[in-house]
C-alpha cells in the first residue's frame, strides 16, 4: 500500500484501507475505486490522507494502533458522553447518570490501554484509521491515544495511566462552548476572537470539576494544557513548577495532532515538520525529556510514504523499527536517474547510516 495525501489522490486509485464515518461504520471499503466526487467529498469531510493499492508496494502494510472494536467503542462513547456534558453545561441541569458516564469512559480507556499494553512496539503514527468524524471527537481520541502511549512508556502504573488518559480525552471539552464561527474560521483570529478561543481551557475546567465522577486531575489537564514552561501559555501564564506533569504531556500531543490534521484554515503538516516545530520550543515551552520520549516513539515518516534518499534513489517507507523510528526500511523503486527498477529492493537505514532521507513527495 501507498500513503497519499488527499490533495494528491487521483480518480481511479483503489483504497487499501477502509474509511469510516462518524459512527465508526465503514464509509468506503477496501478496494473501492476512488472517483473525483469521492475525493472531493473526503477532503471536505476533513480526511487528510488515504492508503491506496499499488503493485510496486505489495506487501507493505501500515498496522493499526487500535483494534477496530476499540475505535468503534471509543467513537460511540465520545460522541454520546460529550453531547451529555455539553447539554448539562448549557442547561445547568445534572443528569442522574454520573456513574454511567464514569463507567463508559473507563471502558473506553481500559480498551485503549489494553490495546497498547498488548502492542509494546506501537508507535505514535498519523491517525491509522481515517474517519470523517467531527474534528473535536477525532482530535480528542487521537490525543488520548498518543498521550496514553507516552504515559505507558514513561512507566506510569495503570491507575495513573487511566487518569492521564481521561485528562487527554477530555482536554478540549471546553471548545464545545465556543462559537463555531471562531473555531472554524478560515483566516486568522482577531484579538477579541482569540480571547474567546482561549476561554475553552477555563470552561473545560469548570465543566469537568463539577462532574463528581471525573478525576479532578482531568479537569486540571483541560485547564493547563496550553500553559508553557516559560509562562508564555494561557490562561494563567504559569511556569513549569506549577504545571502538572499530565498537562505537559498533553500540551505536546495536542499541539502535534493539531498540526498534523487538515483544518479549514490550513493543510495538515507531515509528522517530521510538526516535530521540528515542537523542538523549537524544547526547554522553553515543552520539557526536553518529554519531547525526546515523544520523538523516540514517533513514526516520523508514515509507512507507504514516497521519499528521496541522498543517494539519488527514491522509493517508499516499507517498515518502521520500534527502536529506531527515524531510520526505517525503505523499498527502492527508482534509480538515481529516476528510472523504475525492474526488481525493487529494500534497504535498512538503521544499518546503512550513510544513507539519509532528504525529501518526500506525494506520489510518483
Protein Blocks (a to p, Z undefined) as FASTA:
>chain_A
ZZddfklpcehiacfbdcddfkopafbdghiacdfklmmmmmmnopabdcdddfklgoia
cddfbdfklmmmmmmmmmmmmmmmmmmmmnopacfklmmmmmmmmmmmmmmmmmmmmmmk
bccdddfbdcfbdfklmmmmmmmmmmmmmmmmnopafklmmmmmmmmmmmmmmmmmgcfk
lmmocbdcdfklmmmmmmmmmmmmmmmmmpmkbcfklmmmmmmmmgcfkopacfkopafk
lpcfklmmmmmmmmmmmmmpccfkbccddfklmmmmmmmmgoklpcfklmmmmmmmpcfb
aghiacddfkopacddfbdcfklmmlccdddfbdfkopacfbdcdddfklmmmbccfbdc
fbZZ
